[in-house]
Amino acid sequence: MNMICRYGMGSGFFASMDPKTLLNSPMGPSLMKNVEEILTQEMEATQKLIMEGKPYIERLSEFLLKNNQAMENEIIEIFESVEKEISAQ
């Protein structure tokens, strides 16, 4: 709520208003709806990023389990090979 009330993130006229006061006002439900919308959007964006990065992390994890460490050039090679596989699909 602070993101919306103090920093003006979101839709509506909530910027620079006290969140506690707003919650107890007639605008409270509107504020909560705005908060829920932002959280839903950010959760979806986060899930998308996790799913996009999953093949990279899985491959790197496999390598680390086998070798116990990875040098920068090995990590780059792993990520490039995953990128090629994804591009080929």
Summary of the structure (lengths in Angstrom):
residues: 89
radius of gyration: 21.6
end to end distance: 41.9
largest distance: 60.1
contacts: 209
relative contact order: 0.09
helix: 74%
strand: 0%
